[in-house]
Amino acid sequence: MFNKILFIGLFLFSAIGFSQNTISLKGKIIDKNTSVPLESATIYLKSVKDSTLIDYTISDKNGNFTIKTKKIDNAIYFKISYIGYNDYTEKIENLKADKDFGAIKLEENVSSLKEVVIQSEAPPVTIKNDTLEFNASSFKVRPDANVEALLKQLPGVEIDEEGKITVNGKEVNNILVNGKPFFGKDGKIATQNLPAEIISKVQVTDTKTKEEELSGQDATSDEKTINLTIQEDKNKGVFGKANMGYGTDERYESSLLFNYFKDTQKVSILGSSNNINSIGFSMDEIFDNMGGGRNNSIWINDNGSFGINGMQFGGNNGITQSNMIGINFADEWAKKKINPNGSYYYSNAETNNNSRTNRINLLPTGNTNTLAEAKTKSITDGHNIGADFEIKLDSTSTLYISPSFSISEIKNRNSGFDATFDAFGTALNENTTNNNWSSQNNTFKNNIYFYKGFKKKGRGISASLNNENSKNDSDLFTKTTTTFFQSGSSDDDRNQFRIDDSKKDSFRAEIGYNEPLRDSLVFNFETTYSYKKSRDVRETYDFDSGFNSYTDFNDLLSNEITSTTSSVAPMVGISLRKKKIRGSISMGTEIINFNNQSTYLSNKTSVNKNYMYPKMNGYINITLGKSKSIYSYYSYEVNLPSANQILPFENLGNPLNTFIGNADLKPNENYSLYTNFNNYDYATRSGFYAYAGGDYNVNQIVASTTYDSDFKATTTYQNVDRAYNTYIGFSLNKSLKKEKRTFKYGFGMQLGYNYDQGLTNAALFESKGLTLNPRANISWSIDEMITISPSYKYTYITNDFTNYVIDNTKNFKHSAKLEITSYWPKKVVLGSDFGYNYNSNIADGFQKDFYLWNLSLGYNFFQDKLLAKVKVYDVLNQNISATRTITPTAITDMENTVLQQYAMFSLTYKLEKFGGKKKDEGIIIMN
């Protein structure tokens, strides 16, 4: 109710404010010579006095435009910009009434080599074919704002609380700086740490693979790439920041980011150390890394873990103390013929977690209940080196090489106890565990791609070779005691040392050829060969008390598994490249050789299979207008079972669950379909995005588990007829601006339905699930003063069962958030981040709801180079980690250690020197 009242009140307040003193400007943009309407021309108003952007819009497909703006007493420039045409400028002394400009004729810009070309002013928004370009200087942000603050000002760009960026509803999965990755393509370091003032343009394009980029093909992906171009005069210099903070309960944080840019050469160094579950690289001067949810910030997943560029920091739950240092390098060599880019990271993390679990096991013979407690300490060390080289061999040939190497070491200690009871509270079994585990993993990857184009446009040949080679060695000292109460079976006591060696090698080679049939039609041919081999060896030794060492080889718990898969897939296809329609369809056959072998108790078991399946994928993208498009994608693929699933030998490693493979398993066949409709109107700054899709699986592989009277399990694998999931959803958003006030609102909803089949105690059951997720958010702000942003999300989940122990489960969640930020009075920054979460179906003994409130107060001084700040995390001291997971076979409630209330004082120093413009007298070294 509170959210509804707040939403209605703010909406009415903003609507009244925007309706007063508003005038309408309209007209039509046409070609001077042909009178043809010009679509996507940029029309904007700028102040004569200080060149401030007042308002702007984009012409529609008929060349018409309308700007609703405030009455203006001072002189303004009325400007029109369109690619390939001379700019139109008209000075207007004031705007106090509606105005119809009628037909405005633009003259084509025809320049000869002898003529002097005058550089025209960049409009705020430009649409160039498939590229959407924003002029950064047209969007006002605070002087010390980062790139993320700039992105939030751009029409159609949304950033959610997890840091996911969307443009007109489509997710951004790649962020570049001057066309190159900045500490990986993830982009969060760039958006969180680069100052907005150095950005010249923000370019948005369809995300392309390296093959599509080099061969000039259209993007098959529906995701977006953002490229940040740096101002020419800011592309020489250094900038960065250093931060140190210390708080209650011995909480601390520190970070350093240093960037050196000189033309094409870029060197960046970063480092961090903290014990507050953070990666440590947010330039958000208000909330830093505190986040606004259950151990959740822009860098942290819902379960408390966090990572960067594929590297995991800490465990999945608990409190993590982490350290990291990294360096990134980019340049252009040999007259731009070689473009290297590389990075190195070292990471170290220690995670401690205590957990307790209550799991209801749903069985046809009656439910059982498992209670468990565990304590875990995990330490990880990792080195990660990655690079890519783009080498232009000549004007038609390019070679791309991208090697990477990683080493990681993990040490884990855990101890726990669990007990299982039947529906009447009678004990079935109990288990005590104490493990000491260590692992080292080495992985080498390399991607090589070559493309050569020919004289005929669109004709080309490509070749690629990809490999991944990894080796994992682990040691486990384990002590377990398992007691069975019902069957009379003897207790299972283990004191063992286990060695696991795993080696995986995969190679993939592909050759392709493109032949243009017409200007808009291209024939594609490609053949792919892939090879995968894995070898897993397990050796188990029992403790020999006589020798006081682990010397007794246990052949029952030792085995060796080898699996190889090779396949050949010739494909032919057609690509269509028209102005309004583009797409492709590829079809072929995949021939698979699948060989598996196990050695157990000196017996060799082999399962060898040969398959032949069709292979197909395709997409279509229809442009209905500059602001409207439809995208659809379809694929069919086959997924093979794992070696453990198909090899019929007993795996006795788990005292409570014996696993046996099934040699008769069939591969799973997956049909996938996705489509969306996108409409963003730059004239009204409103967007609508709708999508639908689903997956249909034939011969899905599921686990089939039976239990004895002690609730000891035996698990094998079976194929079920079918399983599918579907979803449909939409989102809409709108932005209104009047003088310094901005009001934004958004609403979205997703509906999902899934059908699954499963087996429990060899009985087949059906599960039908429905999920509903409506959400709403609004934002009201006054530039450089205050921003108020409430949001609300509701989740409803229901599952109906057939031939099962229960008929139905239901669950719903509420999640509300109110974020307030203030920059008044000057030099003071204040933030309040309040969240409320409720889960209806948390079991008794686990807290159903919690509040999380974070506060921050900072002050800029020393010419804004220093920021002193006090922040309080979890003001109400209520943060918890109680979660419920519902599957067709169990309802699990879990509670983990979470970061709780602390207060911290921090000091941040900002460095910035560009192109001889000296903003800092020196560098402060912080100890």
N, C-alpha and C positions, 0 to 999 in steps of 0.2 A: 504493500500500500504506500509506504514511504517513497519508493521509486516512482510509482505512478504519479503521485502528487507533485514530486519534484520535477518530473519530466513535463507534465502539463503546465506547471507554473513557469518554468524556464521557457517553454515553447511560446506561451502566451506573451510573456514579457518581451521576448525577442521579436515576435511578430508585430507587437505594437510599436516597438522601437524602430523596426525596419520600414513600417508603413508610413511613418511621419517624414515629411520633408523629402520624399522620394520622387524623382522624375524619370521619364522614360526617353531614351534615345534610340532611334531605329533608322534603318536604311537598307540599301541593297548594293552589293559589290559586283560590278560587271567588267568584262574586258572592253577597253575603249574602242577597239576596232571591230570586234565581232559581236559585242553585247552579250556574250556568253556569261552566265553567272559563275562566280569564282567561289568555290567551296573551300572552307577551312582557312580563309583569310583571318588574320589577327587584328582586331579593332581594340584600341586601348586609349585611355586618358592619362596624361601626365601633368603634374604641376609645373607651370612656367617658372615659378620661384625656385624650387629645389629639385625639380625633375623626379619627384616622388610618384610612383605608380598609384593611380587612384582606383582604376577599375579596368576590366578588359572582358572580351568575349570572342567567340569564334563564329564566322558566318556558316550558315547551314548549306545543304546541297543546292538550294535555290539562290544562294548568295545573300540571303536576308540575315539581319542581325538585330538584336535588341539588347540594350544595356539599361538596367534599372539601377540608378545610382542616386546619391544624395544631391541636394541643391548645392551649387558651388558659387561663392561670391567672387573668388579670385580667378585670375586668368589661367587657362589650361590649354594644353595641346591635344587636339583630337587627331589620332594617328591610325593609319592602316598599313599593314605589312603583308606582303604575299610573295612567295618564292618566285623569282623570275620576272618580277614587276617592280617598277619604281615605287618607293614609299610615298604615301599620301599624308600630308600634314596640314592641319588647319588650326590657327590660333583663335580661341574663343575667349572673350573677355570675362564672361560669367555664364553659368548655367542655372537658370531659375525656373525654367518651364520645360515641358516636353518638347522634343525637337525631332522632326522627320528630315533626315538628310537626303531622302530620295535616292536616285540611282547615282552612285559614285563610280566614276570610270577610272580604272587603273591602266596605266600605259606599260606595255611590255618593255623590259630593260634589254635593249639590243645594243651591245657595246662592241666596238672594233678594237683591235690591238693598239691603235694609235690614240684612242680616247682614254682620258683619265677616269678611272672608276673610283667613285667616292664610297667609302665604307659606310653602309647604312646602319642605323641603330637597330640593335637586336630586340625583337618583340618579346613579350613575356612567354608566349607559347608558340611553337612552330611545329607543324606536322609535315614531315618530309618522307613521303612514301610510307615505309613501315617503321619509321623512327619518329618518336615523340620527343621534342626537345624543349626544355625549360631554361630560360635565361635566369640564372640564380640571382642576379642583382635586382631583378624585378620583384622578388619576394623578401620582404623585410623580416629579419630575425634579430635577436639580441646580438650585440657585438661579440660576445663570448660564446655564442651558440655553436653546437656541433652539427655535423651533416644530418643527423637524424632529425633535429629541430627544423632544418631546412626542408627535408622531405615531407614533414608533416604539414608544411604550408602549401605544398603543391597540389593542385586539383586532381582528384582521382587517386591520390596516394594515401594509403592507410597503413598504420603500424599498430599491431595489437600489443597486449601486455606481455606476450612472450617474445616480442621483437620481430615477429613475422611481418614482412612487408608485402603489400599487394598494390598493384596498379590497375585500377578499373576492375577489381575483383580477381585479377590473375596474380598468382604468387610470384614473387621475385626470388629466384634461386641462384643468382649470380650477380655479384657487384664488383665492378672493375674501377680502377683509378687510372685515367689516361690510357684506357684500353687494356690494362694488365691487372692481374690479381694483386691484392694487397693483403698479405698474410693469408693466402688462400681465397677461394672464390666465395666462401661463406659471407664475407663482407661486413660482419658485425663490428670488427675492429675498425674498419674504415668509417662506418656510419657513427660509431660511438666516440671516435677519437679525432678524426680530421675536423678542423675548424671550418665552419660554413663560409667564412669570409674569403677563403682561398679558392672556392669553387666558382668556375665560370659558367658551365652548363651542366645540366643533368639530362642525359639522353636515355630513353627507354626504348628497347628493341625486343623482338622475340628471341628467346634463348636458342642458340645454335650449338650443335656439337662441333668439335674441331673439324671434322670431315665436312660438315655442311658449310662451315665458315670458309674453309680454304677452297672448296669446289664451287662456291657461289650458289649453293642450293638454298631453297627456302627452308625455314625452320619447321620441323615436324612437331616440336614441342609447343605446348600451350602456355608455357611459363615465360617469365620476362627476365631481361638482363638490364641492370642500371649501370651506365658508365658515367663516372664523375670526371669531368675535365677541369684541370686546374688553370687558373688565370696565368697568363704568360709571365707577368711580372712577379707572381708568387711561386713560380716553378723553380726559383733559385733561392735557397735559404734553408733555415732550420726552424723546427717548431716541435713542441712536445709538452710534457708535464711530468711532475713528480709529486707523489702523494704519500703521506705517512699518517697513520692514526693509531691510537691506543685507547682501550676502553675497559669497562668493568668485566669481571670474570676472565681477565687476561685475554680479552678479545683484541685482535690487532689486524691491521691491513697496511700494505704498502705497494706501490706500483710506480713504474717508470716507463715512459714512452718517449723516444727520441727519433725524429725524422730529419733526414738530410736529402733535399731535392736539389738537383742541378741539371736543368734541361731534361735529357732522357734518363739520366742516372738518378736512382732513388735507393736510399739505404734507410731502413727502419730497424730500431732495436726496442724491444719491450721486455719487461720483467715484472714479476709480482710475487708477493708472499702474503698469505693471510690465513686465518682460521675461522672464517665466517662463510664458508661454502660459496666462494666467489672466484671467478676468473680474474677479476681485478682491473678491468679496462673500460670502465664506464666513465664518460666525461659528464654524465648527468650530475650537475653540481648539487642537486637537491637530494635525490634518493640514492645516488651511488649504486651500490650493489645490494641494497636491502631488499628490493623487490616488494611485491604486494600480495603475496599469497603463501600457501603452505610450503615454506622453504623454496619459494619460486621467484626468480628474477629473470631478467632478460637472458642471463647466462645459465640459468639453472632449470633443469627439468622438474616436472611435478614430483618425481620421486626423490629429489634432492641431489641427484648427480648432475654434473655439468661437463662440458667439453668444448673443444675448438678444433675445427678442421679435422674431425674424425678422431681426435685423441680424447680418451676418457679420463676425467680427473676424479679420483676417489671412487668409492663404491656407489651402489644404487640408493643407499639410504644412510642416515647418520650425519655426523659432523665431520667435515673434511678440513684438514690443514694442508694447504697446497703451496708449491713453489714452482715458478716457471720462468724461463728466459728464452727469447726467440729473436731471430734476425731475418729480415727480408731484403732481397736485392733484385733490382730490375734495371735494365739498360738496353741500349741499341748499339751494336758493333758493326764494323765494316760497312759504313755508309748505309745503315739500316737494313743490311742483308741478314744479320743475325740478331734475334731479339731474345736474350736470356732473361729468365726470371727464376728465382729460387728462394728457399726459406729453410731455416733450421730451428727446431724447438728442443728444449730439454724440459721435462716436467717431472715433478715429484709430488706425491700426495699420500697423506695418511688419513684413513677414515675409521672412525669408531662408531659402532651402532649396537644398541640393545633392542631386540624386537620380541613381541609376543603375538601369537596367532591363535585364533579360534576358527576352526574349519568344520563345517557341517558337510559330511560326505553323503551324497544322495544316491541311495542304492535301492534296487527293486525289492530286496529282502528286508529293508528297513534302514533308516538313517543311522550313521555313526557320527561321533564327535571327536575331533582331534584338537588337543590343546598343546601348544608348543611355546618354548622360550629359547632365545639364542643370544649369544654375545659374540660380536665379530670385530676383529681389527685387521685392516688391510693396508698394505704399503705398496705403492707402485712407483717405478722409475721408468722413464721412457725417453728415447731419442728418436727424432723424426726429421729426415732430410728429404726435401722434394725440390725438383727443378723442372723447367721446361725450356726448350730451345726451338724457336721457329726460324728456319734457315731458308732464305730465298735463293735457290740454286741458279735460277735465271728468271726472266719475266713470266714464264709459263709454269715453272716447277717449284714446289715448296716441300721441304722436309720438316716434319715436326717430331720432336723426341721429348718424352716426359718420363724420366726415371724417378723413383722414390724408394727410400730405404728406411725401415724402422726397427728399433730394438726396444723391447719392453720387458721388465722384470716385475713380477708380482709376488708378494709374500702375504699369506693370509692365515690368521689364527681364528678359529671359531669353536665354541663349545655350546651345547644345547641339550635340551630335554624335551621329549614329546610323549604324550600318552593318548591312547584312543579308547573310547567307551561306546557301548551300544546305547540304544534309545532309552534304556532303563538305568543307565549309569554304571553298568557292569564293566569292569576293566577288561579290555581285549589284549592290549599289548602296551609296552612302554619302551622307550629307546633313549639311551644316553650317548652323546657323541662328543669327542674331543679331537679336533683335526689341526694339523700344522702343515700347510700346503705352500709350495713355492713353484714358480713357473717362469720360464724365459722363452720369449717368442721373437724370431727374426723373420722379417718379411721384405721381399724385394719385388717391386712392380716396375714395369716399363711399357710405355705405349709408343709405338713408332708408326707414323702415318706419312705417306707420300702421295702427292697429287700432281699430275701434269695435265695442263689444258692444251688443246690444239687450236689451230687457226679458226676452225668453225666454232662459232659461239655455242657454248653448252656441251661441246664434245670434250671428253676427258677420261683419263684412266687413273685409278687409285689403287693403293695397296696399303695394308696395315698389318702389324704384328703386335700382339699384346701378350704379356706373360705375367704370371704371379707365382712366386715361389716362397713358401713359408715353412718354417720348422719350429715346432714347439716341444720343449722338454720340461716335464714337471715331476716333482717328487711330493709324495704325501705320506706323512706319519699319521696314522689314524687309530684311535681306540674307541670301540663301540660296544655297548652292552644292550642287547635286545631280549626282552622277556616276553614270553607268550603265556597267556593265562588260561585259555579255553581248550586247546587241542591236546595238551599234554606234551607238546614238542619241547625239546630241551632248549635252554637259553642259547643265544648266539653271541658269544664273546669274541671280539677281534682285537688284536694288537698287532698291527701290520705296517709294513713299509711298501709303498707302491710306486713304481716308475712308469710313467706314460711318455712315450715318444710318438710324436705325430709329424708327418711330413706330407705337404700338399704341393703339387705342381700343376699348373694349368697354362695352356698355350692356345692362342686363337689367331688364325691367319685369314685374311680376307682380301679378295681382289675384285674390283668393280669397274664397270665401263658404262659411260653415259653417251647416248647418241640422240641429238635433237632431231625429231621428226618434223616439227614445225617450230615456229617461234615460241609457242606456248606449250608444246608437247614434247616430252623427253622420254626415251626408252632407257630403262635401267637394267643392267645385268650384274649380278654379284654371286660369288661362291664363297662360302665360309667353311673352314675346317677348324674344329676345336678338339682339344685333347685335355683330359683331366685325370690325374692319378693321385690317390691318397693311400697312405700306409700308416696304420695305428697299431702300436705294439704296447701291450700292458704286461708288466711283470710284478707279481705280488709275493712278498716274503713275510712269513710269520715270525714273531719274536721267539727266539730260542733262549730260554732262561738259563740253560746250562752254559752257553757261550756269551750270554748277556748281549746278544746282537740279533739283527734281523737276517737270518741265514737260511731258514727253512722255506724252500720254494713252494708256493701254493699253486698247483696247476689248475685247481678248480676256479681260481680267480685271476687267471692269466690267459691271454689270448692275443692273436694277431689277425688283423683285418686289412685286406688290400682291395681297393676298388679302382677300376679304370673305366673311363667313358670316352669314346671317340665318336664324332659325328661329322657328316658332310651335309651341307644344306645349299644347293643351288637355288637361286631365286631370280625371277624376272618381274619387272614392274613397269608401270607407267606413271609419270609425274606430270601434273597439269599446272601451268604457271600463267594464269590470266590475271588481269588487274583486279577483278572482283572475286575470282575463285582460284584457289590453289589447293593442291592435294596430291596424294599418291596412293597407289595400291600395289602391294608386292605379294607374289604367291610362289610357292615352291614346295619342295619335299625335303624332309629331314630324315636321314638314314643314320640310325644310332646303334652302336655296339656297346653293350653294358655288361662288364665282367666283374664278378665279386668273388672273393675267396677268404675263408677264415681257417685258422689253425687253432684247434682247441682240444686239449687232452690228447695230443698227437694225432688227432683226426683232422683231415682237410675236407672242408665243405665248399663246393663251388656252385654258384648260381650265375649262369651266363645267359644273356638275353639279346636278341636282335629286334629292333623296332623300325618301322617306317611310318611316319606320320606326315600329314600335310602341314605346311607352315604358311601363315598369312597375317598381314597387318596392313593398315591403311588409315589415312586421315583425310579430312576435308575442312577447309577454312573458307567461309563465304563472307565477304565484306558487303554489308548492306548499306553502308555509308561510312563516313569518317568516324562516326561514333558508335556504329552498330556492327556486330559480327557474330557469326555462328561457327563453332568449332566442334568437330566430332572425331573420335578415335576408336578404332576397333583392332583387337588382336586375338590370335589363337596360339596357345603354346602348350607344350607338354612338360610336366615336371616329374622326374624320376624319383622313386623312393631312395632313401639312403641305404648304405650297405648294412647298417644295424637293423633296419626295418625288413630287409629282404633275406638276410642270411639266417637260416633256421637253427641257431645254436643258443644255448642258455647263457645268459649273462647274469651271474650271481653276485655282482658287485654291491648291490643294495640289499641289506638283510631284510628289508620290508617289501621289496618288489623285485621279482625275477622277470627278465625280459627275454622274449623269444621271437625271432624274426619269422617272416612268412614268405616262402619262396614263390608263392603264387600271386603276389601282389602285382597289380597292373599300374602303369603310370597314370598320374592324375592329369586330366585334360581341362584346361582353363580357357573359357571364353570371356573376354572383357570388352565392355562398351562404355564410352563416356562421351557426353555432349554438353555444351554450354552455350548460353546466349549472353552477350555482353553489350551494354549500352551506356556510354558515359557522354553526357551532354556538357561540353565545356562552356557553352553559352550560359546555362543555368547552374553549372557546377553541381550537377546531380547525377548519380549513377545507379544503375540497376544491373545485377548479375544473377543469372539463374543457371542451374546445372543439374544434371541427372546422370546416373550411371549404375553399373553393377558388374558382378562377376558370377559366372555359372560354372560349376565344377562337376565333371563326370568322373566317376571312380575315385572320389576323394579318399585319401588315406587317413584312417582314424585309429586311435588306440582302442583295443578291446581288453578290458581288465576284469579279472575274476578275483574274488576274495574268499579266503577260508574262514574258519570260525575265529581265528586270531586276528582277522583283518589283515592278513599277509596277502599281498597281491601277486598275481601273475599276469603279465601284460604281453599281448601280441598285437599284430596290426592286421587290419582288414580294409577292403574297399567297400564303400557305401555307394548307392546308386547316384545320388546327386546332393549338391549343396549349393546355395546361392545367397547372394546379398545384393540389395538394391538401395539406392539413396536418391533423394531429390532435395534441392534446397535453393535458397535465393538470399540475396542481400541487397540492400539499397542504402544510399547515403546522400546527403545534401549539405551544402555549405552556403551560409548567408553572411555577408559582410557589409557593415555600415561604419564608415570612418574607422575607428580603432577597435570596434567591436566585431567579433566573429562568433557565429553560432553554427555548430555542426551537429547533425544527428544521423544515426544509422540504426538499421534494424535488419535482422537476419533470422533465418530458420532453416533447420535441416531435419528431414524425416528419413529414417532408415528402417529397413525390414530385412531380416535374414532368416533363412531356413537351413537347419542342420540336421543331420542324422548321426547317431552315435550308438555305441555298444557299452553296456555295463552288465557284468555277469552274463555275457553272451546274449543279452536281450537287446533287440533293436528298439530305439526310441527316436522320436522326432521332437525338435525344438523350433519354435517360431518366435522370433524376437522383434520387438518394435521399440525404436528409440526416437524421441522427439527433443530437439534442442533449439528453442527460441532464445534470442539474445537482443539486447538493445543498449545503445550507448549515446550519450550526448556530450557536448563540450561547449562551454561558453567562456569567452576570453576577452580581455582588454589588453591590447598590445603592451608588452613590457610592464604589465601591472599584475594581472591575476588570471588564472585559468582554473575553471571548475569542471571536472569531468566525472560524472557518475556513469556507472554501467551495471548491467544485470544479465545473468545467464541462468537459464533453467534447464534441467535435464530430467527427462522421464524415461524409464526403461521398464518394459514388461516382457516376460517370456512365458509362452504357453507350451505345455509338454503333452505328448501323446505316448501312451504305453510307458509311463514313467511313474516314479514313486510320488511325485507331486504334480499338481496340475498347472500351477502358475506361480511366478515370482514377480514382485513389483518393487520399484525403487525410484525415488526422485531426489534431486539435489537442487539447492539454491546457492547461488554465488553472486553477491552484490559487492560493489566497490565504489568508493568515492575518493577521488584524488583532487587535491587542491594545491596549487602552486602560486606563490606570490613573489613579485620582484619590487615590491614597494614596502618601505621607502627605498630610495636609491642605494645601491650597493648591498642591500640586504636580500637574502633569498630564503624563503620559508616554504616548507612542504609538509603536507599531511596526507598520508596514504592509508585509508581505512578500508578493511575488507571483512565480509561476513560470509561464512560457508556453513551449509547445513546438509546432512545426509540422512534421509529418513530411515534407512534400513540398517544402520550400524547396530551391532548386537549389544545386548546389555553388558555393562562393564566397560564399554568403549564410548568415549564422548561423541555425541552426534553432531555438535556444532562448535564453532570457535570463531573468535574475532581476532584479526591481526591488524594492529595500528602502528604505523611507523611515522615518526616526526623528525624533521631536520630543520636546523637554523644555521645559516651561513652569512659571512660578511666578507666582501671584497675590499682589499686595501692595497697599499703600495702600488698605485697606478694600476689596480686590478690584476696585478701579477700574482698576488697571494690571496688565497681563500681560506679563511678559518671557519671551521664548522663543528657544530655539536649535533649529533643525531642519536635517536633512541629507537631501537628495533624492538617490536613487540611490546608497546607501551603497557598494554593490559596484562601481559604475561600469560597469554592464553594459547599460544601456538601449539598445535598438536599434529600428529600424523596418523590419524585413524582413517583407514581406507577399507572399502568393501569391494570385493571382486566376485561377480556371479558368473559361473560357467554352467554348462549343462550337467556337470557331475559334482559340483561343489559350490558352497557359498563360504567365502573366506574373508574374515575380518582380521586386519593386521595393524599393529601400532609400532612405529619405529622412533628412534631418537631423533629429535629435531632441534634446530637452533632456537634458543629461547632468549628472553629479554636481555639486552645489554645496552649500555650507553657508550658513545665513543666520541672523542675529540680528534679532529684531523686537520692537517695543514697541507694545502696544495699550492705548488708553484708552477706557473705557466711561462713557457719560453716561446718567443716568436720573433724571428728575424727573417725578412724577405727582401731579396733584391736590393740590398744596400739601404733599405728603409729600417733604421735602427729603432726597435721598440724596447729593447732591453739593454741596460747598461752592463749587465754581466750575468753570469750563471750562478745560482745559489746551489751549493752542494749541501744535501740534507742527510744527516747522520741519524 
